[in-house]
Amino acid sequence: MKNAGIVIILFWLAACSSNQVQQDDGSPASKDKSFQTVVADLKSPWDIEYDQETFYISEREGTITSWTEGEKPVRHPVQTKKEIIQRGEGGLLGFKLLPGFKDHHRALAYHTYEEEGSIMNRIIEIERNSDQWKETSVFLENIPGAQFHNGGRIEIGPDDQIYVTTGDSLKESLAQDPESLAGKILRLSTDGTAAKGNPFDSSYVYSYGHRNPQGLTWNKDGELYATEHGPDNHDEINLIQPGQNYGWPQIVGDEERDGMVTPLFETGRNTWAPSGVVFYREELIIASLRGEAVMKLSPSGGDPEALTEQYGRIRDVEVVDDRLYFITNNTDGRGSPESGDDQLVRYSP
C-alpha cells in the first residue's frame, strides 16, 4: 500500500507539471487551457485557409497540408510551371481559396521563383485533385523578389477583388516607384487584370511606400488594415486608403511628411515583425514573428496586449466559428522549434 501511495503521488505531480510551462525566470507558469494544439508537425507554414470544415495550410517548401476535425492531416505537393524557391523568406507564401471552392477546388497562390538569375514572385491559380495541387493559370508574374522582403499575403476584399502585398525586395527606392510592383499593396480583378477603379490608370497598384507588408484584413465597415515590418523595429499597422503613399523609406514609424501617411500604430523601439492579421471581436489580432506572440490591438486606441507568448514565432491568424486559430513559425531556421512544431493552435476563450 505504501508503494501504491507513492505511485499515486508521483502520477499526480507529473500531471500537474504537464500543464505547466517555464517563465523567463525559470519558474513554472500554468499553461492556459484555452489554447489547444490541433495539428502538429507542420513544415514552415505560412497561410491558413478554411472551407467546408477543412483547414488548408500552405507550407513554404511547396506543399499544402489539409486537416478536418477527427481525421489525420494530409500533405499534398503543389506542382507549378516555375519551380518554387524556398530561399531566405521566400517559397510558397500566400494562399487563398476562391469563392465556390467546394465545387471547383481552385485557389490562388503566391510563390517565389528564379528567372535568369533573379528572384521573383508570381501569383497563380492552382487546382486540387486527389493527390496534388496543380497550376492552372498565371495571374501576375515578375513581381520583384529577394532573399528577404517578398510580402506575400493574398486576400479577397469585401468588393470581391483580390488584394496582394509585395515587399520592397531589398531595393528601398522601388517602394516609392509607382511603376514598380515592389513595396505595394496590389488590387486585381478575378481574371488577373488590374481591378477597375484602382487609383492609378491601368495599374495594379492600390497603395505604395511599403517596406514588407504581410497581413491584410477588413473591419465590418469595409476598412482595410495592413501589417508591415519596419527596419529592426518601428513595425506598423496601417489603415489603407487607395492611392496613398505610406512613406517607406522616406519616413519611418511616427515620422511625418507632406503627402505621406503615418501609421495608425507603430511599435517604437519594440520589434514585432507582424505577419497575418484578422479582426476578432472588434479587435485586431496580429501574428508576431520576432515578438513571438499573438498580439491584440484595438484600432480605436490603447496599448496592445499579448494574447499568448507561449508558442514562439507566429505567422498567421484566422477566425472560424468565433474561435481563433494561429500557426507557429519555428521550423524555418529562425525559431527554436520544440517537439511538435510547427503547429496549428485553436484558442477558445
Salt bridges, closest charged atoms under 4 A:
ASP47 OD2 - ARG153 NH1 3.11
GLU49 OE2 - LYS96 NZ 3.65
GLU59 OE1 - ARG75 NE 2.79
GLU61 OE2 - LYS43 NZ 3.94
GLU69 OE1 - ARG346 NH1 2.86
GLU89 OE2 - ARG334 NH1 3.09
ASP103 OD1 - LYS102 NZ 3.47
GLU114 OE1 - ARG87 NH2 3.27
GLU115 OE2 - LYS82 NZ 2.87
GLU125 OE2 - ARG106 NE 3.55
GLU135 OE2 - ARG122 NH2 2.96
GLU141 OE2 - LYS82 NZ 3.28
GLU141 OE2 - ARG122 NE 2.83
GLU155 OE1 - LYS96 NZ 3.20
ASP159 OD2 - ARG187 NH2 3.12
ASP168 OD1 - HIS149 ND1 2.83
GLU228 OE1 - HIS210 ND1 2.86
GLU266 OE1 - HIS234 ND1 2.81
GLU282 OE2 - LYS220 NZ 3.51
GLU305 OE1 - LYS296 NZ 3.91
ASP316 OD2 - ARG153 NH1 3.50
ASP322 OD2 - ARG281 NH2 2.87
ASP332 OD2 - ARG60 NH1 3.28
ASP332 OD2 - ARG313 NH2 3.83
